[in-house]
Amino acid sequence: MKKMLVPILFFLPTVLAFSAQDKTEFKTINGVPHAFNPAKPLHGTIAVEVERFFSRDETGNVILYDPNYAEGHRFGPDGKYLGLLTKIGQGPGEFSTQQGYHVSFLKSDIWVYGGRKAARLDGNGIYREERLLKSSYYGGLEGGDFFTEDTKWNENKVSTRTLKFIRCAMSGEEQTVDLLQAENIGMIRNPSGNGGFSDSWGTPGFFYSGDPNSKRIYCGLHTEYLIRVKDYQGKDLLFIRKPYEYVKVGRADVGKLIPWALKEERSKWILSAYPDRLIAIKEVLPLPKGHLAVYRVSGIQKVEIDVFDAQGRYLYVLAFSSDLNTDNLKFLPFGFATIEPSGDYSVYREYRIKNLPEIFGR
C-alpha cells in the first residue's frame, strides 16, 4: 500500500534577542546602490528551521512531489487529499522519471516542468496545454519564469558558465536575459585533467532565487558574500554586502564532507584537490514583504540564515532549533513549512512565527 504524505499544522513561538549594532552604510557605485553592512545584525538572533519538496498555490492548496519521480499529489487547505496531479508517461501532460519534476504557479494555473517540457494545468489540476522548452529548468519563480545555466568551452579548455533568466508563455519564443557569467565554475577539477566532481560545500557556482511579488531576482557566486539584486530585465538594482570570514578546510574536514572519497584509491585525489576554504553562501530565499534569507556557511556542514530587508540592511540571524532541518525550506506569509520523517511516513508540517510581524504578519 502506498504511504501518504500527511499534512499537519504546528505553531512555533520564536525568541528574538535585540542588541544594537553599527548601522548599514549606503553608497552608490557606477549608478548602483550598495549596502555595506556590519559584521553583526542590527537586531540580534531568532530561533526556527525547515525542508522543501512541495509547493503551495495562492488558494492555499498544497502539492507534494519528488523531483526524481514524475508524480505530484494535491491537498486542499484543510489537508484533504485531492488526487494525483500528473501521470508518468510520454503523452500530453505526462512526464518521465529521473528527468526532473518541478511545480510552480501563475495566478490560478499550475505549471509542471520535467526534462525539456512544461505543461499548464488549471487550478483543479486539469491538463490544458504544454510546450517544449529550448532551455533546461534549473529553478523557477512562477508560471513560465525560470532559471537555466549554459556552459561553453574555448580552445584552451576554459569553460564560461552563464546564468540566464527565461520567460516563456505557452506559445511564442522564449525570452532570455543573461544575469551573470563566470569562468571554470561548477566543478572541482582533477589535476590530471581527467574529469572532476562537484559538491554543495566547496564547489564554486551560482546561487539564485527570485520574488514574483516584487519582481526581483537575487543572484551571485557561492564563493563571495555579495548578493546582486536585479529586475526581470537584468538591470542591477542593489548590491548587498557584509564582512565574511571564510571557513577553512583541512584534509580531515574533506573526509567528513566527502566520505566516499576515502573508500576508493582512484578518488583520493579529491582530498588534495579540494579547495582550502568553503563557499560563503549556500543559497538565498525570498521572505515575505521584500525581505531576503541568505544561507551563510558558518562551519563544516553548518549554515546560519542571515535576514536582510528590502533596502539591504542586515537585520537578524535565524538560529533554528537542532531538531529541524534547514537544508531545503519554503517560507510562507505566516512562517514556514517542511517535510519531516515521522515513523514510516513523511509528514508535511507548517510552523507559525509569532514574534516577527514586520516579516511574517499578514
C-alpha positions as CSV (number, residue, x, y, z in Angstrom):
1,M,0.0,0.0,0.0
2,K,1.4,3.4,-0.9
3,K,2.1,5.7,2.0
4,M,0.5,9.1,2.0
5,L,2.0,12.4,2.9
6,V,0.1,13.7,5.9
7,P,-0.5,17.5,6.4
8,I,-0.1,18.7,10.0
9,L,-0.1,22.3,11.3
10,F,2.2,23.5,14.0
11,F,2.7,26.9,15.7
12,L,6.2,27.6,16.7
13,P,7.0,30.6,19.1
14,T,10.4,32.1,18.5
15,V,12.6,34.1,20.7
16,L,14.1,37.4,19.5
17,A,17.1,38.9,21.3
18,F,17.7,42.6,20.4
19,S,21.1,44.1,20.5
20,A,22.1,47.4,18.9
21,Q,25.0,47.2,16.3
22,D,26.6,49.5,13.8
23,K,24.4,50.9,11.1
24,T,24.4,49.9,7.4
25,E,26.3,52.3,5.1
26,F,24.9,53.0,1.7
27,K,27.0,54.1,-1.3
28,T,26.2,54.5,-5.0
29,I,28.9,52.9,-7.2
30,N,28.6,53.2,-11.0
31,G,25.0,54.2,-10.6
32,V,24.0,51.1,-8.5
33,P,23.2,51.4,-4.7
34,H,25.5,49.2,-2.5
35,A,24.5,48.3,1.1
36,F,27.6,47.8,3.2
37,N,26.5,46.0,6.4
38,P,28.3,45.5,9.7
39,A,29.5,42.0,10.6
40,K,26.7,41.6,13.2
41,P,23.0,42.0,12.5
42,L,21.2,45.2,13.7
43,H,18.7,43.4,15.9
44,G,20.2,40.1,17.0
45,T,19.1,36.5,16.7
46,I,15.9,34.3,16.4
47,A,15.1,30.5,16.6
48,V,13.5,28.4,13.7
49,E,14.2,25.8,10.8
50,V,12.9,23.8,7.6
51,E,12.8,21.5,4.4
52,R,11.1,21.5,0.9
53,F,9.7,19.2,-2.0
54,F,6.2,20.8,-2.1
55,S,4.5,23.9,-3.4
56,R,1.5,25.9,-2.4
57,D,-0.7,27.9,-4.7
58,E,-2.5,31.2,-4.0
59,T,-5.7,29.5,-2.9
60,G,-3.9,27.5,-0.2
61,N,-3.7,24.2,-1.9
62,V,-0.5,22.1,-1.3
63,I,1.3,20.0,-3.9
64,L,3.8,17.4,-2.7
65,Y,6.2,15.8,-5.1
66,D,9.5,14.1,-5.5
67,P,11.8,15.8,-8.1
68,N,13.1,12.4,-9.3
69,Y,9.7,10.7,-9.6
70,A,7.3,12.3,-12.1
71,E,4.3,12.4,-9.8
72,G,2.7,15.1,-7.7
73,H,-0.1,14.8,-5.1
74,R,-2.6,17.6,-4.4
75,F,-4.0,18.5,-1.0
76,G,-6.6,21.2,-0.1
77,P,-6.2,23.9,2.5
78,D,-7.9,21.6,5.0
79,G,-5.5,18.8,4.3
80,K,-8.0,16.7,2.3
81,Y,-6.3,14.6,-0.4
82,L,-7.4,15.9,-3.9
83,G,-5.7,13.3,-6.1
84,L,-2.8,12.8,-8.4
85,L,-1.5,15.9,-10.3
86,T,0.2,14.2,-13.3
87,K,1.0,10.7,-14.5
88,I,4.2,9.0,-15.6
89,G,4.4,8.6,-19.3
90,Q,5.2,10.2,-22.7
91,G,1.8,11.6,-23.6
92,P,0.3,15.2,-23.1
93,G,0.6,16.3,-19.6
94,E,2.7,13.2,-18.6
95,F,6.3,13.2,-17.5
96,S,9.2,10.7,-17.3
97,T,11.1,9.8,-14.1
98,Q,14.7,10.8,-13.5
99,Q,14.4,13.9,-15.7
100,G,13.5,16.4,-13.1
101,Y,10.0,17.3,-11.9
102,H,9.1,20.7,-10.6
103,V,5.9,22.7,-9.9
104,S,5.2,26.4,-9.9
105,F,2.1,28.6,-10.1
106,L,0.8,31.5,-12.1
107,K,-2.4,33.0,-10.7
108,S,-4.8,30.1,-10.7
109,D,-2.8,27.9,-13.1
110,I,-0.4,25.1,-12.2
111,W,2.8,24.8,-14.2
112,V,4.7,21.5,-14.2
113,Y,8.3,21.2,-15.6
114,G,10.1,18.0,-16.5
115,G,13.0,17.4,-18.9
116,R,12.6,19.9,-21.7
117,K,8.8,20.2,-21.4
118,A,6.4,22.4,-19.5
119,A,2.6,21.7,-19.0
120,R,-0.1,24.0,-17.9
121,L,-2.9,22.7,-15.7
122,D,-5.9,24.7,-14.3
123,G,-6.5,25.2,-10.6
124,N,-8.3,21.9,-10.4
125,G,-5.4,20.0,-11.8
126,I,-6.9,19.5,-15.3
127,Y,-4.4,19.4,-18.2
128,R,-4.8,22.3,-20.6
129,E,-1.7,22.6,-22.8
130,E,2.0,22.0,-23.0
131,R,5.1,23.2,-24.8
132,L,8.7,22.0,-25.5
133,L,11.5,24.1,-24.0
134,K,14.8,25.2,-25.5
135,S,16.3,25.6,-22.1
136,S,16.6,23.2,-19.2
137,Y,14.8,24.1,-16.0
138,Y,17.3,24.9,-13.1
139,G,14.9,26.7,-10.7
140,G,11.7,28.6,-11.0
141,L,9.8,31.7,-10.0
142,E,6.3,31.4,-11.2
143,G,4.5,30.1,-14.3
144,G,6.8,30.4,-17.3
145,D,9.6,32.2,-15.4
146,F,12.6,30.1,-14.6
147,F,16.4,30.0,-14.4
148,T,18.8,28.0,-16.5
149,E,22.6,27.7,-16.9
150,D,24.6,27.4,-20.1
151,T,28.3,26.3,-20.4
152,K,30.6,26.9,-23.3
153,W,34.3,25.8,-23.7
154,N,37.0,27.6,-25.7
155,E,40.1,26.1,-27.4
156,N,42.1,26.3,-24.2
157,K,39.6,24.2,-22.3
158,V,38.4,27.2,-20.3
159,S,34.7,27.0,-19.5
160,T,32.4,30.0,-19.3
161,R,29.1,29.4,-17.5
162,T,26.2,31.9,-17.9
163,L,23.2,32.2,-15.6
164,K,20.1,33.0,-17.5
165,F,16.6,34.1,-16.7
166,I,14.0,32.6,-19.0
167,R,10.4,34.0,-19.6
168,C,8.1,32.0,-21.8
169,A,4.3,31.6,-22.3
170,M,2.7,28.5,-23.7
171,S,3.2,29.9,-27.2
172,G,5.8,32.1,-28.8
173,E,9.6,32.4,-28.3
174,E,11.4,32.1,-25.0
175,Q,12.8,35.4,-23.8
176,T,16.3,35.1,-22.4
177,V,18.1,37.5,-20.1
178,D,21.8,36.9,-19.2
179,L,22.4,37.6,-15.5
180,L,25.9,36.5,-14.6
181,Q,29.0,34.9,-16.2
182,A,32.0,33.2,-14.6
183,E,34.9,31.0,-15.7
184,N,35.7,27.5,-14.6
185,I,32.9,27.1,-12.0
186,G,30.5,24.2,-11.4
187,M,33.2,21.6,-10.9
188,I,36.3,20.8,-8.8
189,R,38.7,19.5,-11.4
190,N,41.1,16.6,-11.2
191,P,44.7,18.0,-11.6
192,S,45.4,15.2,-14.1
193,G,42.8,16.7,-16.4
194,N,40.6,13.6,-16.3
195,G,37.2,14.9,-15.2
196,G,36.2,16.3,-11.8
197,F,33.3,16.3,-9.3
198,S,31.1,18.8,-7.5
199,D,29.5,19.1,-4.1
200,S,27.4,21.6,-2.2
201,W,30.1,23.0,0.2
202,G,33.2,23.7,-1.7
203,T,32.3,23.9,-5.4
204,P,32.2,27.4,-7.0
205,G,29.0,28.1,-8.7
206,F,25.9,30.4,-8.9
207,F,23.2,30.9,-6.4
208,Y,19.9,32.4,-7.5
209,S,16.3,32.9,-6.5
210,G,13.6,35.5,-7.1
211,D,10.5,37.1,-5.7
212,P,7.5,37.2,-8.0
213,N,5.7,39.8,-5.8
214,S,8.5,42.4,-6.0
215,K,9.7,41.2,-9.5
216,R,13.3,41.0,-8.0
217,I,16.0,38.4,-8.8
218,Y,18.7,37.6,-6.2
219,C,21.9,36.0,-7.6
220,G,25.6,35.8,-7.2
221,L,28.6,33.5,-6.8
222,H,28.7,30.9,-3.9
223,T,32.3,31.9,-3.2
224,E,31.7,35.5,-2.2
225,Y,29.3,37.3,0.2
226,L,27.8,39.6,-2.3
227,I,24.1,39.4,-3.3
228,R,23.2,41.1,-6.6
229,V,19.6,42.3,-6.7
230,K,18.3,42.6,-10.3
231,D,15.0,43.3,-12.1
232,Y,13.5,40.9,-14.6
233,Q,15.4,42.8,-17.4
234,G,18.7,42.0,-15.7
235,K,19.3,45.6,-14.5
236,D,21.2,45.9,-11.2
237,L,19.0,47.4,-8.5
238,L,21.2,46.8,-5.4
239,F,24.3,45.1,-4.2
240,I,24.2,43.7,-0.6
241,R,27.5,43.1,1.2
242,K,28.7,42.2,4.7
243,P,32.0,41.2,6.2
244,Y,32.6,37.4,6.0
245,E,35.3,35.1,7.4
246,Y,35.7,32.0,5.2
247,V,35.6,28.6,6.8
248,K,39.0,26.9,6.3
249,V,39.1,23.3,5.3
250,G,41.7,20.7,6.3
251,R,42.3,17.1,4.9
252,A,40.3,15.6,7.8
253,D,37.4,18.0,7.1
254,V,37.3,16.9,3.4
255,G,36.9,13.3,4.7
256,K,33.8,14.4,6.6
257,L,32.4,16.4,3.7
258,I,33.0,13.6,1.1
259,P,33.4,10.3,3.0
260,W,33.2,8.3,-0.2
261,A,36.4,9.8,-1.5
262,L,38.3,7.8,1.2
263,K,36.9,4.5,0.2
264,E,38.5,4.1,-3.3
265,E,42.1,4.7,-4.3
266,R,41.0,6.4,-7.6
267,S,39.1,9.0,-5.7
268,K,41.7,10.1,-3.2
269,W,43.0,12.8,-5.4
270,I,39.9,14.7,-4.2
271,L,41.5,15.1,-0.8
272,S,44.3,17.3,-2.1
273,A,42.3,19.0,-5.0
274,Y,39.5,20.2,-2.7
275,P,39.6,24.0,-2.0
276,D,41.2,25.1,1.2
277,R,38.0,27.0,2.2
278,L,34.3,26.5,1.8
279,I,31.9,28.6,-0.2
280,A,30.4,31.7,1.5
281,I,26.7,31.5,0.5
282,K,24.9,28.2,0.0
283,E,21.6,29.7,-1.2
284,V,19.2,32.6,-0.9
285,L,15.4,32.6,-0.5
286,P,12.9,35.4,-0.6
287,L,10.9,36.1,2.5
288,P,7.6,38.0,2.9
289,K,7.4,41.7,2.4
290,G,10.6,42.1,0.4
291,H,12.9,40.5,3.0
292,L,15.7,38.1,2.0
293,A,17.1,35.0,3.7
294,V,20.8,34.2,3.0
295,Y,22.2,30.8,3.9
296,R,25.7,31.7,5.2
297,V,28.2,28.9,5.6
298,S,29.4,29.1,9.2
299,G,31.3,25.8,9.7
300,I,31.9,22.3,8.4
301,Q,28.4,21.3,7.2
302,K,26.9,24.2,9.1
303,V,24.9,27.2,7.9
304,E,23.2,30.2,9.6
305,I,20.5,32.2,8.0
306,D,21.0,36.0,7.7
307,V,18.0,38.2,7.1
308,F,18.0,41.4,5.1
309,D,15.3,43.9,4.5
310,A,14.3,45.3,1.1
311,Q,16.8,48.1,1.3
312,G,19.7,45.6,2.0
313,R,20.0,46.2,5.8
314,Y,21.3,43.2,7.8
315,L,18.6,42.7,10.4
316,Y,18.7,39.2,12.1
317,V,20.4,35.8,12.2
318,L,17.8,33.0,12.4
319,A,19.1,30.5,14.9
320,F,17.0,27.4,14.4
321,S,16.4,24.5,16.9
322,S,18.5,21.4,16.3
323,D,15.5,19.1,15.6
324,L,14.6,21.0,12.4
325,N,16.4,20.7,9.1
326,T,17.2,23.9,7.2
327,D,18.7,22.2,4.0
328,N,15.6,22.9,1.9
329,L,12.6,25.0,3.1
330,K,9.6,27.0,2.0
331,F,8.8,30.3,3.6
332,L,5.1,31.3,3.8
333,P,3.4,34.6,4.8
334,F,2.9,33.3,8.4
335,G,6.2,31.4,8.8
336,F,7.5,28.3,7.0
337,A,6.7,24.7,6.0
338,T,8.7,21.5,5.9
339,I,8.6,17.8,5.1
340,E,9.8,15.7,8.0
341,P,10.0,12.0,8.8
342,S,7.5,10.7,11.2
343,G,7.9,6.9,11.8
344,D,7.3,5.2,8.4
345,Y,5.7,8.3,6.9
346,S,6.8,11.7,5.5
347,V,4.8,14.5,7.1
348,Y,4.1,18.0,5.8
349,R,4.2,20.5,8.6
350,E,3.7,24.2,8.8
351,Y,5.2,26.5,11.6
352,R,3.9,29.9,12.5
353,I,6.4,32.5,13.6
354,K,4.7,34.8,16.1
355,N,7.2,37.4,17.1
356,L,8.3,38.9,13.7
357,P,5.1,40.6,12.5
358,E,7.2,43.0,10.3
359,I,8.1,40.0,8.1
360,F,5.6,37.2,8.8
361,G,2.4,39.1,9.9
362,R,-0.4,39.4,7.4
